[in-house]
Amino acid sequence: MKLKMLLTSTFFSLGLIGSAFAEPAIIYDLGGKFDKSFNESAFTGAEKWKKENGGTYREFELQSDAQREQALRRFAEAGNNPIVMAGFMFATPLAEVAKDYPDTKFAIIDMVVDSPNVRSVVFNEHEGSYLVGMMAAMASKTGTVGFVGGMDIPLIRKFACGYVQGVKAVNSNAKIIQNMTGTTPAAWNDPVKGTELTKAQISQGADVVYAAAGGTGVGVLQAAADADILSIGVDANQNYMHPGKVLTSMLKRVDLAVYNAFSEGASLTTGFNVMGLAEDGVGYALDEHNESLVNAKMISALEAEKAKIVSGQIKVHDYMSDNSCPAN
């Protein structure tokens, strides 16, 4: 009886009890679905699917790394299909869980898991970062720009390297100051540290700072606005957070990845799925909040470079290919 009560309590604590089977499900990474960045973009995609299709879905926000495999198994046992994970750190538990539930389809964002029932969605973040790097260089008055990353991992170095290449394409003499927030998952949700790093970069002359740091980026954008310099958001369109102070946002269409997976349902096509400029998987944000900062000449230059990247005429170096950045 005690064991039964414990299991029931666990189900309730995870928010996984329900009678609706074959619903899709999503598990957000640490930082929560309202991080205004990566997780929130995933949530936006799920909500778009819900609104357009009238369906329902299950969701879970992690509180600790230890819950990853537990949440995956509970959703699979409940019959949810497909199950989408937002974040590379789900790779290890997914590799185990996918084998135990061969009839369930899974989609993981930002990592590759080689299993017949898994869709691995990865993005060409370096391509989108190249374009916003161009924008930073065109908008900078000091010739010095900054980059604040989240957890120091190759994926975030990939953002940084693309950004540096874009900056250098416009101004070969530009100085790019780079800082990472930390080496643990806590680096994704530390706006205070983001503020501190941004202030330090501003003191060194940076007048445009690009944040690729999840919830930590909230502090970066705030510090930049307070100092009357420009910032660049990431993942979701963050232009609205400080109108007239956010130059643009590097859009990483996590929302589209989730929307597509939910739309395919249990018939989800598995395998390797790349989303770059050619697939509208990455890009830069233009709206009423940054229209005063971006002129027609800038847009023309960006679109010309984008076309060359899509055609293959320009190859943006991918840090993940050899863990180097030749433009540094």
MARKE-919218 format. One record per residue (C-alpha): x, y, z; residue number from 1. Coordinates in Angstrom, 1 decimal, padded with zeros to 4 digits. Layout:
BEGIN
<rec <X, Y, Z>, NUM> ...
END
This chain:
BEGIN
<rec <000.0, 000.0, 000.0>, 1> <rec <002.8, 002.4, 000.9>, 2> <rec <004.5, 001.6, -002.5>, 3> <rec <001.2, 002.3, -004.3>, 4> <rec <000.8, 005.6, -002.6>, 5> <rec <004.4, 006.6, -003.4>, 6> <rec <003.9, 005.8, -007.1>, 7> <rec <000.7, 007.7, -007.2>, 8> <rec <002.3, 010.7, -005.5>, 9> <rec <005.1, 010.6, -008.0>, 10> <rec <002.6, 010.6, -010.9>, 11> <rec <000.8, 013.6, -009.4>, 12> <rec <004.0, 015.5, -008.7>, 13> <rec <005.1, 015.1, -012.3>, 14> <rec <001.7, 016.2, -013.6>, 15> <rec <001.4, 013.1, -015.8>, 16> <rec <-001.9, 011.6, -014.6>, 17> <rec <-004.6, 011.9, -017.2>, 18> <rec <-007.0, 009.9, -019.3>, 19> <rec <-006.1, 011.4, -022.7>, 20> <rec <-003.9, 008.9, -024.5>, 21> <rec <-002.0, 009.5, -027.8>, 22> <rec <-001.7, 013.2, -027.0>, 23> <rec <001.6, 014.7, -027.8>, 24> <rec <003.8, 015.8, -024.9>, 25> <rec <006.7, 018.1, -024.4>, 26> <rec <009.3, 018.3, -021.7>, 27> <rec <011.0, 021.7, -021.2>, 28> <rec <014.6, 022.0, -020.1>, 29> <rec <015.8, 023.7, -016.9>, 30> <rec <014.8, 027.3, -016.7>, 31> <rec <011.1, 026.8, -017.3>, 32> <rec <008.8, 027.4, -020.2>, 33> <rec <008.6, 031.1, -019.6>, 34> <rec <012.4, 031.8, -019.9>, 35> <rec <011.7, 034.2, -022.7>, 36> <rec <014.1, 032.3, -024.9>, 37> <rec <014.6, 028.6, -025.8>, 38> <rec <012.0, 026.9, -023.7>, 39> <rec <009.4, 029.6, -024.3>, 40> <rec <009.9, 029.3, -028.0>, 41> <rec <009.2, 025.5, -027.7>, 42> <rec <006.0, 026.4, -025.7>, 43> <rec <005.0, 028.9, -028.4>, 44> <rec <005.1, 026.1, -031.0>, 45> <rec <003.0, 023.8, -028.8>, 46> <rec <000.5, 026.5, -028.2>, 47> <rec <000.3, 027.3, -032.0>, 48> <rec <-000.4, 023.6, -032.7>, 49> <rec <-003.1, 023.5, -030.0>, 50> <rec <-004.8, 026.7, -031.3>, 51> <rec <-004.8, 025.6, -034.9>, 52> <rec <-005.8, 022.0, -034.4>, 53> <rec <-008.0, 022.2, -031.3>, 54> <rec <-005.9, 019.4, -029.7>, 55> <rec <-004.5, 019.0, -026.2>, 56> <rec <-001.0, 018.2, -025.1>, 57> <rec <000.9, 017.3, -022.0>, 58> <rec <003.8, 019.2, -020.6>, 59> <rec <006.4, 019.1, -017.9>, 60> <rec <008.9, 021.6, -016.6>, 61> <rec <012.1, 020.1, -015.1>, 62> <rec <013.2, 021.1, -011.6>, 63> <rec <016.3, 018.9, -011.7>, 64> <rec <018.4, 016.8, -014.1>, 65> <rec <017.3, 013.7, -012.2>, 66> <rec <013.8, 014.1, -013.5>, 67> <rec <014.7, 013.7, -017.2>, 68> <rec <014.5, 009.9, -017.5>, 69> <rec <011.6, 009.7, -015.1>, 70> <rec <009.5, 012.2, -017.0>, 71> <rec <010.2, 010.5, -020.3>, 72> <rec <009.2, 007.1, -019.0>, 73> <rec <006.0, 008.4, -017.4>, 74> <rec <004.9, 010.1, -020.6>, 75> <rec <005.7, 006.9, -022.6>, 76> <rec <003.9, 004.7, -020.2>, 77> <rec <000.8, 007.0, -020.3>, 78> <rec <000.7, 006.6, -024.1>, 79> <rec <001.7, 010.1, -025.1>, 80> <rec <002.9, 010.2, -028.7>, 81> <rec <005.1, 011.9, -029.9>, 82> <rec <007.2, 013.1, -026.9>, 83> <rec <009.3, 016.2, -027.6>, 84> <rec <012.3, 017.2, -025.5>, 85> <rec <013.7, 020.7, -025.6>, 86> <rec <017.4, 020.4, -025.0>, 87> <rec <020.6, 018.5, -025.7>, 88> <rec <020.9, 017.1, -022.2>, 89> <rec <018.0, 014.7, -022.8>, 90> <rec <020.2, 012.7, -025.1>, 91> <rec <021.5, 010.1, -022.6>, 92> <rec <018.2, 009.2, -021.0>, 93> <rec <016.4, 009.2, -024.3>, 94> <rec <018.9, 006.7, -025.8>, 95> <rec <017.8, 004.3, -023.0>, 96> <rec <014.1, 005.1, -023.0>, 97> <rec <013.6, 005.0, -026.7>, 98> <rec <014.7, 001.3, -026.8>, 99> <rec <012.1, 000.4, -024.2>, 100> <rec <009.2, 002.0, -026.0>, 101> <rec <009.8, 001.2, -029.7>, 102> <rec <006.2, 002.1, -030.7>, 103> <rec <006.5, 005.6, -029.2>, 104> <rec <008.0, 008.4, -031.4>, 105> <rec <010.3, 010.9, -029.8>, 106> <rec <011.8, 014.2, -031.0>, 107> <rec <014.9, 015.7, -029.4>, 108> <rec <016.0, 019.3, -030.1>, 109> <rec <019.7, 020.2, -030.2>, 110> <rec <021.2, 016.7, -030.1>, 111> <rec <021.4, 013.6, -032.2>, 112> <rec <020.2, 010.2, -030.8>, 113> <rec <020.6, 007.3, -033.2>, 114> <rec <017.4, 005.3, -032.7>, 115> <rec <014.7, 004.3, -035.3>, 116> <rec <011.9, 006.0, -033.3>, 117> <rec <013.7, 009.3, -032.7>, 118> <rec <013.7, 012.5, -034.7>, 119> <rec <016.9, 014.5, -034.0>, 120> <rec <016.4, 018.2, -034.7>, 121> <rec <019.5, 020.4, -035.0>, 122> <rec <019.9, 024.0, -036.2>, 123> <rec <022.5, 025.9, -038.2>, 124> <rec <022.8, 028.5, -035.4>, 125> <rec <026.1, 029.6, -037.0>, 126> <rec <024.3, 030.8, -040.1>, 127> <rec <021.7, 032.9, -038.2>, 128> <rec <024.5, 034.2, -035.8>, 129> <rec <026.5, 035.3, -038.9>, 130> <rec <023.7, 037.6, -040.0>, 131> <rec <023.2, 039.2, -036.6>, 132> <rec <026.9, 039.6, -036.4>, 133> <rec <026.8, 041.6, -039.6>, 134> <rec <024.0, 043.7, -038.0>, 135> <rec <026.1, 044.3, -034.9>, 136> <rec <029.1, 045.5, -036.9>, 137> <rec <026.9, 047.8, -039.0>, 138> <rec <025.3, 049.3, -035.9>, 139> <rec <028.4, 049.6, -033.8>, 140> <rec <029.9, 053.1, -033.4>, 141> <rec <032.9, 051.9, -031.4>, 142> <rec <034.0, 049.0, -033.5>, 143> <rec <033.8, 046.8, -030.4>, 144> <rec <030.9, 044.3, -029.8>, 145> <rec <030.2, 041.6, -027.3>, 146> <rec <028.9, 038.1, -026.9>, 147> <rec <027.6, 036.5, -023.7>, 148> <rec <027.0, 032.8, -023.9>, 149> <rec <025.3, 030.5, -021.4>, 150> <rec <026.9, 027.2, -020.5>, 151> <rec <030.3, 026.8, -022.0>, 152> <rec <029.7, 024.0, -024.5>, 153> <rec <030.5, 023.5, -028.2>, 154> <rec <026.9, 024.4, -029.1>, 155> <rec <027.2, 027.9, -027.7>, 156> <rec <030.7, 028.3, -029.1>, 157> <rec <028.9, 027.6, -032.4>, 158> <rec <026.7, 030.6, -031.9>, 159> <rec <029.8, 032.7, -031.0>, 160> <rec <031.9, 031.6, -034.0>, 161> <rec <029.1, 032.4, -036.4>, 162> <rec <028.7, 035.8, -034.8>, 163> <rec <032.4, 036.6, -035.0>, 164> <rec <032.4, 035.7, -038.7>, 165> <rec <029.5, 038.0, -039.5>, 166> <rec <031.1, 040.9, -037.6>, 167> <rec <034.4, 040.4, -039.4>, 168> <rec <032.7, 040.2, -042.8>, 169> <rec <031.6, 043.8, -042.2>, 170> <rec <034.5, 045.1, -040.2>, 171> <rec <037.7, 043.1, -040.3>, 172> <rec <039.2, 045.3, -037.6>, 173> <rec <036.3, 044.9, -035.2>, 174> <rec <037.0, 043.7, -031.6>, 175> <rec <034.7, 041.0, -030.3>, 176> <rec <034.6, 040.4, -026.5>, 177> <rec <033.4, 037.0, -025.5>, 178> <rec <032.3, 035.6, -022.1>, 179> <rec <030.5, 032.4, -021.1>, 180> <rec <028.3, 032.4, -018.0>, 181> <rec <029.4, 029.1, -016.5>, 182> <rec <030.1, 025.4, -017.0>, 183> <rec <027.0, 023.9, -015.4>, 184> <rec <023.3, 024.0, -016.4>, 185> <rec <022.8, 026.9, -013.9>, 186> <rec <024.4, 029.1, -016.5>, 187> <rec <021.1, 029.1, -018.4>, 188> <rec <019.2, 030.9, -015.7>, 189> <rec <021.5, 033.5, -014.1>, 190> <rec <020.4, 037.0, -015.2>, 191> <rec <022.5, 038.6, -012.4>, 192> <rec <025.7, 037.1, -013.9>, 193> <rec <024.4, 038.1, -017.4>, 194> <rec <024.2, 041.7, -016.1>, 195> <rec <027.7, 041.6, -014.6>, 196> <rec <029.3, 040.3, -017.8>, 197> <rec <027.5, 042.8, -020.0>, 198> <rec <028.6, 045.7, -017.8>, 199> <rec <032.2, 044.4, -018.0>, 200> <rec <032.0, 044.3, -021.8>, 201> <rec <030.5, 047.8, -021.9>, 202> <rec <033.4, 049.1, -019.8>, 203> <rec <035.7, 047.7, -022.5>, 204> <rec <033.9, 049.6, -025.2>, 205> <rec <031.2, 047.2, -026.4>, 206> <rec <028.2, 049.0, -027.7>, 207> <rec <026.3, 046.0, -029.1>, 208> <rec <026.1, 042.7, -027.1>, 209> <rec <024.6, 039.4, -028.3>, 210> <rec <023.2, 037.1, -025.7>, 211> <rec <023.0, 033.3, -026.4>, 212> <rec <022.3, 032.3, -022.8>, 213> <rec <018.7, 031.3, -022.3>, 214> <rec <017.2, 033.0, -019.2>, 215> <rec <020.6, 034.6, -018.4>, 216> <rec <020.1, 036.7, -021.5>, 217> <rec <017.3, 038.6, -019.7>, 218> <rec <020.0, 040.2, -017.6>, 219> <rec <022.1, 041.0, -020.7>, 220> <rec <019.3, 042.8, -022.5>, 221> <rec <018.4, 044.7, -019.3>, 222> <rec <021.9, 045.8, -018.6>, 223> <rec <022.4, 046.9, -022.3>, 224> <rec <019.2, 049.0, -022.2>, 225> <rec <020.1, 050.6, -018.9>, 226> <rec <023.5, 051.6, -020.4>, 227> <rec <021.8, 052.9, -023.5>, 228> <rec <023.6, 050.5, -025.8>, 229> <rec <022.1, 047.9, -028.1>, 230> <rec <021.6, 044.2, -027.5>, 231> <rec <020.7, 041.2, -029.6>, 232> <rec <018.3, 038.6, -028.4>, 233> <rec <018.2, 034.9, -029.2>, 234> <rec <015.9, 031.9, -029.9>, 235> <rec <012.6, 033.7, -029.5>, 236> <rec <011.9, 037.2, -030.8>, 237> <rec <013.0, 039.3, -027.8>, 238> <rec <012.8, 042.7, -029.5>, 239> <rec <009.7, 043.6, -027.5>, 240> <rec <011.5, 043.3, -024.2>, 241> <rec <013.3, 046.7, -024.7>, 242> <rec <011.8, 048.4, -027.7>, 243> <rec <014.3, 050.6, -029.5>, 244> <rec <017.2, 049.0, -027.6>, 245> <rec <017.2, 045.4, -029.0>, 246> <rec <018.9, 045.6, -032.4>, 247> <rec <017.4, 042.3, -033.5>, 248> <rec <017.0, 038.7, -032.2>, 249> <rec <018.6, 035.6, -033.8>, 250> <rec <015.6, 033.5, -034.4>, 251> <rec <016.1, 029.8, -033.7>, 252> <rec <012.8, 028.2, -034.7>, 253> <rec <012.4, 025.8, -031.8>, 254> <rec <008.7, 026.7, -032.1>, 255> <rec <008.6, 025.4, -035.6>, 256> <rec <010.4, 022.2, -034.6>, 257> <rec <007.8, 021.5, -031.9>, 258> <rec <004.9, 022.5, -034.1>, 259> <rec <006.0, 020.2, -036.9>, 260> <rec <006.5, 017.3, -034.5>, 261> <rec <003.1, 017.7, -032.9>, 262> <rec <001.5, 018.1, -036.3>, 263> <rec <002.9, 014.8, -037.5>, 264> <rec <001.7, 013.1, -034.4>, 265> <rec <002.3, 009.3, -034.0>, 266> <rec <003.3, 009.3, -037.7>, 267> <rec <006.3, 011.4, -036.9>, 268> <rec <009.1, 011.0, -039.5>, 269> <rec <012.2, 010.0, -037.6>, 270> <rec <015.9, 010.5, -038.4>, 271> <rec <018.2, 013.5, -038.7>, 272> <rec <016.5, 016.9, -039.3>, 273> <rec <018.6, 020.0, -040.0>, 274> <rec <017.0, 023.5, -039.8>, 275> <rec <019.1, 026.3, -041.3>, 276> <rec <018.6, 029.5, -043.3>, 277> <rec <017.4, 027.4, -046.3>, 278> <rec <014.7, 025.8, -044.2>, 279> <rec <013.8, 029.1, -042.3>, 280> <rec <015.0, 027.4, -039.2>, 281> <rec <017.2, 030.4, -038.2>, 282> <rec <017.1, 034.0, -039.1>, 283> <rec <016.8, 037.5, -037.7>, 284> <rec <013.8, 039.4, -036.3>, 285> <rec <012.3, 042.5, -037.8>, 286> <rec <009.2, 044.1, -036.3>, 287> <rec <007.8, 047.4, -035.0>, 288> <rec <010.1, 047.3, -032.0>, 289> <rec <013.4, 047.5, -033.9>, 290> <rec <012.3, 049.2, -037.1>, 291> <rec <014.0, 052.5, -036.1>, 292> <rec <017.3, 050.7, -035.7>, 293> <rec <017.5, 048.8, -039.0>, 294> <rec <017.5, 050.6, -042.3>, 295> <rec <017.0, 049.5, -045.9>, 296> <rec <020.7, 049.4, -046.6>, 297> <rec <021.3, 047.0, -043.7>, 298> <rec <018.5, 044.7, -044.8>, 299> <rec <019.7, 044.7, -048.4>, 300> <rec <023.2, 043.6, -047.3>, 301> <rec <021.8, 040.9, -045.0>, 302> <rec <019.5, 039.5, -047.6>, 303> <rec <022.3, 039.4, -050.2>, 304> <rec <024.6, 037.5, -047.8>, 305> <rec <021.8, 035.2, -046.8>, 306> <rec <021.2, 034.3, -050.4>, 307> <rec <024.9, 033.5, -050.8>, 308> <rec <024.8, 031.2, -047.7>, 309> <rec <021.7, 029.4, -048.9>, 310> <rec <023.2, 028.8, -052.3>, 311> <rec <026.5, 027.6, -050.9>, 312> <rec <028.5, 030.5, -052.3>, 313> <rec <029.4, 031.5, -048.7>, 314> <rec <030.3, 028.8, -046.2>, 315> <rec <029.9, 029.8, -042.6>, 316> <rec <032.3, 027.8, -040.5>, 317> <rec <030.6, 025.5, -038.1>, 318> <rec <032.5, 025.3, -034.8>, 319> <rec <031.0, 021.9, -034.1>, 320> <rec <032.9, 020.4, -037.1>, 321> <rec <036.3, 020.8, -035.5>, 322> <rec <035.9, 022.9, -032.4>, 323> <rec <037.7, 025.8, -033.9>, 324> <rec <036.8, 029.3, -035.1>, 325> <rec <039.2, 030.6, -037.8>, 326> <rec <037.7, 034.1, -037.7>, 327> <rec <038.8, 034.6, -034.0>, 328> 
END
